[in-house]
Amino acid sequence: MKIQLTYLIVLVVLFISCSESKTLIYDVDLVIKGGTILDLSNNGLSTKDLQNKAILIKDDTIFDIVDVSTISKEQKNSIDATSKFIIPGLTDGFTVINNQNYANAFLYMGITDVVGVESSRRGVFYHEANPSPNVHMLREVGEAPISDDEVVETIKKHAKNGAEVLLIMYGLNPSQVQLAQAEAKKYGMGTIGELGFTSYEKGMEIGIDAFVHTTRYSLDIAPDTLAKKVAAEPFSNDLGSPKWRYYKLLTNLDSTNTSLLKHAKKLGNSKTYIQPTFALLYLDMPFSKNPWKEKVAQIIDIKDVNRPADTLTGKHNYPPEELAAYQKLGKQELMIEKMYYSNGAKYLSGSATDVWGSMPGISLHQELEVLNRIGLSNREVLATSTSNFNEAYGFKFGKIKKGFKANILVLDKNPIEDIVNLKGSKRLILNGKEIDLEELFKESLK
């Protein structure tokens, strides 16, 4: 009996020893243990969420994803994410940062990457922000007609200066758009089309990665003569301009319009992503909420915002005729995008901040809200701001995956159940390091 008891004790000790030998202390900088890693792949159509995993982070990169059971209790620099929900940091795919508080607002709202734009209305991009979302600068070619040689030289210059996305614009003819696409890919750039003298159908055939602005990539619905006039004068606010004649054409469409349906099917069958930038018209939509009531709005100076919302009403103070025109256009944009989505269009999120009252951080969440309203599921909406940027441009961020940039949100509540949970309590990992968001907010108020 004594021998049997001794044998049993030895077996127990060996079992415990073998079990403990399976755990490891990993040579990494940060470990996120447990929680649910939400699967946002395949444009948000996949649902293979991961449980009981640990994300290993080394430097600014996801080193590996392993079973939690392999992590030693002695592992240092770990975050316990039990009962939490883990997604990649959000991306605003078309925006400006004008100052440090803009950068802080993006981070506070969970945005770790931006495709940076600058313009006369948005102002000069502020590259000195620290901390800041990662910036992937967009530069344009063809705002006005130019020669083939100028197309090539312009893109070469942009690549030399670090541009990661090329905006191919109105002034280029079809052969030049094809040239610009080929040159951009030679330098590893993503491409966005904002076309005019070239149709969007042709842009799809050429293989442009994405189109921006509903009111731009719907131009194929207009007669060719009007489209060319819009291309020649794309930015006028005159309600009698070609742009506004085209906008009025859009507002008079209905869901049975054959040109609209034809264009929707082409977008749905193409590999090109679309980026509506609903935030430009969000304030003019009937369901809009006052952006100045968002907590993070406290750190934004109204004088920095182009055509800002009224702080009391949350609406534009446009002249009555202009306001009515934008309200009709905003309502129609919803119908048009519902048509595009129902025909299979794939989406990227971008706020177009800070034009027409759009605001840093806040307006990306407005964008996600409206994407939800046109029919995208919560999971699909999340994909538009995360994994789809890898699918569209090949960027190595936007996924919780080995080898991808360690930009991560650890959320207290599940955004699949309610997209508003994205704005709730969270922990943010930027390039492998945690940012104390509440401390960042307090510093911004000083």
N, C-alpha and C positions, 0 to 999 in steps of 0.2 A: 504493500500500500504506500509506504514511504517512497519507494522507488518511482511508483506511478505519479505521485504528487510532484516529485522533483522533476520528472520528465515533462509534466504539464507546465510547470513554471518556466522551464527552459523554452518550451514552445511559445508561450506567451511573450517572453522577452525577445525571442527571435522575431515574432510577428511585429511587435512594436518597433524593433530595430529596423526591420525591412520597410515598414510603413514610413518611418521618419527619414530613411535613406532616400525616399522618393522626392522629398522636398529640397528645394535649392534656394540659395541666395544668389540672385541674378546680378550680374555686373552691369546695372543700368542706372539711369538718373532718376527715374520715377516709375512707379507701378500704380495702375488703377485696378483695384480688385473688386470683382463681383459686379452686380447690376445687370441690366439688360442692354446689350449692344444692339441697337435697332438696325435692321437691314434695309438700306435705302437704295439698293442697286436696281438695275434694269428699269430706270426711270421711276422708281418707287413701286414697281409691280411685284418685286420679290418680298417674301415675308419670312426669311430664314434668320430670325433674330437669334443672337447667341446669349446663353446663360452660363453662369459659373466660369467665366473666363477672366483672365488678367491681361491688361494691355501693358506691355513693356516698352518704355520710352528711353531712348539713348540719344543724347544731344537734342536735336529738333525733330527726330524721326521716330516713327513707330518701329521698334526693333523686332517685336514679335507679339503674337497673341497666344497665350498658353492657358492650360487649365489652372484654376485657382488652387486646386489641391497640390500643385507642384511648388507653390510659394511657401518658403520657410517663414515661421513666425518671427524670425530674426531679421527679415527683409526690412531695410530702412527706406525712407522716402516713398511711402505708399499712401494712397488715398482709398479709403473704404467706400465703395460705391454700392454697397448692399442696398437693395430696394430702390436704387436710382435708375435713370435711363440715360444711355450714352449715345451721342451722335457726333458727327464731325462738326467743327465750327462752321458757322454760316458764311456764305459769300454774297456780297452785293456786287453784281456783275456789271454795273454801269453807274459810277458815282464819283464825287469829288471829296477830298479832305482839304478844308481851307485853313484849319488851325488845330491846335492841340485838343481843344474841347470837342471838335468834330471827331477826331480820332478816338477820344475817350468815350464819346457817345456810341460810336460803332461797337467798341469793345463791350461796353456795358450791356448792349442789346445782343451780345453773343456773336458778333460778326468778326471773324478772324482774317478774312481775305476780302480785298476789293479789287475790281478792275477799274483803274483810275482814269478819269477823264478830266479835262480842263477846257474851258471855253470862255468867251466874253461874258456870258451870263453866269457861269459857275465860278469864274475866277481862276487864279493860278493854283495849281495843286501844291499843297504844303508837304514837302518831303522830309521835313525835320522833326515830325512828330515822334515822340518816344515816351510811353509805349504807343504802338500803332498796329492796326491790322497790317498784314503783309500786302504790299501794293504791287499790282501787276499792271503796268501802264499800258494804256491804249493810245495809239497815235493814228492819224488819219492820212488818207491819200485820196485826191480827186474831189475835193470840195468844189473846185471849179475845173473846167476842161484843161487838160495838160497833155503833153506829148508822151509817147511810150518811153522815151529816154528819161523823162522827168518822173514817170511812175517808178521805174527801176531805181533811180538815184534816191528818190524820196524814201522808198522802203529800205534801201541799204543804210541810209542815214538813221532811220528809226531803229533798225536792228542794232546798229553800232552803239546807239544811246540806250539800249536795254529795253526797248519796247517788247512786250510779250503778246499784245493783241493788235491787229491792224483793222481799222475801220475803213472799209472800202465804200466810197461815197458817190453822190449823185452824178458828178461830172464825168465819170468814166464810161466809155462805150463798152459793148460786150467783149470785144477782144482785149481791151485794157483791163477789164475786171478779171478775165481769165489770166492775164499776165500778172496782175497784182496777187491773185490767189496763189499762183505758182511761186512767185518770189517770196511771199510771206511764208509758205511752207518750207522753202529752202532754208529759212532762218528759224524754223520751229515756232512760228507765231500762230496763234489762233486768229480766225478771221470773222468779222462781223460785217454784214452788208446793210447799208442805208442808201439804197439805190434810187436812180431816177432815170437817167438815159439808158440804163440797162434794166430789163424787167426782172422781177423776182423769180419768175419761172426760169429764166436763164441763169440767175444766181444759184438756184437749186441744182441745175444741171452741171454747173461749174464746180459745185461742191463747197460753197461757202459754209462755214461751220454754224453760223447763227445770223438771224436778222433782228434788228432792234426797232421798237416802237410800232404798235398796232397800226397807227395812222400812216406809217411809212410802208410797212410790208404788205399793206392792203392796197397799195397803189395800182397793182395789176387789175383791180376791179374797175378802175377808171378808164375812160377812152384814152387811147394812146396820145392824142393831141393834148389833152388836159394833163396827162402824166408828164409830158415833156415840159409843159409850162411850169408845173410844180417843181420839177428838177432844176429849172432855171432860176426859180425864186422860192426856195423852200422854207424860209423863216419869217415871212411877213405876218404881222398881226392885223393887217388891214382886212376887214371882213369882206371886202370885195376882191381880194387877191386870188390868184389861181389856187393857192393852198386852201383858202377858205371855201372856194367854189367846190373843191374836191371834198373838203370836210362836210359840206352840205349834202353832197352826193352820198357820202357814207351815212349820214343821219337819216336819209330817206330810203335806205335799203330795208328789206325785211328778209326773214329767214328762208323765203322761197326764191330769192333772187338767184338766177342761174349762174351769173358771173361770180357771185360770192361762193356758191356751192362748188363751182369748178375750182376756184382758187383754194378753198378749204381742203379739197381732196388732194390737190397737188402738194400743199404743205404737209398734210398727213402722210403722204406716200414718200416724202423726201427724207433725207438724213439730216437736214438742216433744222437746228433748234430755233425757237422764236422767243423773244424777250419783250413782252408787251409794255413794260414800264407804266403799269396802271397808276402808280403813285403820282404821275404828272396830272392826272384828272381825278385822283381820289377825293380831294376836297369838294369837288363838284358833283360827287355821287351822293344819292339820297341817304345812304346808310353810313356815311363817313363819320368818324369820331374826332373830337377836337384834339389835335396832336399836342397842343400846349398843356394838356392835362396829364400827359405821360411824365413820369418822374424824371426821366433823363432830360426832358425839355428845359429843366431848370438850369442846365449848364450851356444852353444854346442861346446866343444873342440874336434877337429877332432881326437886327440890322444886317446880319450876315446872310439871311435867307432871301432868295429871289422871289418876289411877289408872295410874301408870307401870308398864312392864314391869320384872320383876326383872332386875337388871343381870347376874346370872350365867346364868339360864335363858332370858331373853328372853321369858318368858311372864308372864301375869297371876297374881298371888297372890290370886285370888278365893276365897271359900268354895266348897267342892266342888260343892254343888248349883248355885250361880250359874255357876261355871266350866263345868260340864257343859252347862248351858242355852245359854250363849253359844257353846260349841264346836259344838253341834248347829245353832244358828242360822247360824253362819258357814259351815258345810258346805252348808246348805240355800240360803244366799244365792248360792253359786256355781252351783248347779243352776238357780235362778230366773233369774239374769242370763244364763246360757247360753241359756235359752229366749228371753229378751227379745232378745238379740243375734241369734240365729238367725232371728228374725222381723223383723229390720230396724231395731231400735232404734239411735238415734244417741247418742253419749256425750260427756260433758264430764268432766274429771278434777277431783277436789277431795278433800282429805285429811281435812277436818273437824277438823284440829289445834286444840287439843291435848287432846281428850276421849278417855277410855278408852285412854290410853297412846300416842296418836298424837303425832308429834314433828315440829317444823318442818323442812322440806326432806326429811328421811328418809321421811316418810310419803307424800309425793306419789309418790316412786319405788316405795313399796309398792303404792300405788294403780295405777300403771302396770303393775307386775308382775302384779297380779291381773286387770286388764283383758286382758292378754295371755293369761292362763290360761283365761279364759272364751271365747276364740276370736278376739279382735281380732288382726289382723296387726300387726307392728311399726310399719308405716307408719300404720295406723289408730290405734294407741295414741299415736303422736306427735301425730297430729291432735287427739286429745282434749284435749291440753294446750297446743295452739297455735292452729291455724287455726279450730277449731270454736268458739272464743270469739268470733271475728268472725262466723261463720255464725249462732250462737245469739243474740248480744246486739248485734251490729253494732259491737263495739269495734274501734278502728283499731290493733290490735296483733295479734300471732300469725301474721303472714305476712311473708315477705320480698318486699315489694312497694312500689312507689313510693307515697309519701304515708303509709305506715304508720310507727309508732313504731320507732325503731332499737334494738330489743332483740333481740340476736343471740347465738347460741352457735356458736363455731368449734370443732368436735370433732376430736380426733386419730383416732378410730375411728368406723366407720359404724354408727349406731344401727339402721339397717334390717337389718343382719346380726345384731345382738344388742342388745336394748334396754338391757342393762347398760352398754353403751358410753356411755350418757348420763351415767353417774357417773364416767367416766374423765377423762383430761386434757383440758382445754378452755380456751378464752379466752371471756370474757363481756363483751359490750358492753351497757351499761345506759344508755338514753336518749342514745345516740350517743357515749358515753365508755367506755373500757375500765376494768374493775375488776380490779386485781391480786388474784386470789383467794387465792393463797398468803400474800400479805402480810396480807390481811384475816383469814385464819385465825390467823396468828401474833399479830396484834393482839388477837384475841378470847381468846387463852389468857392474856393478861396480867392 
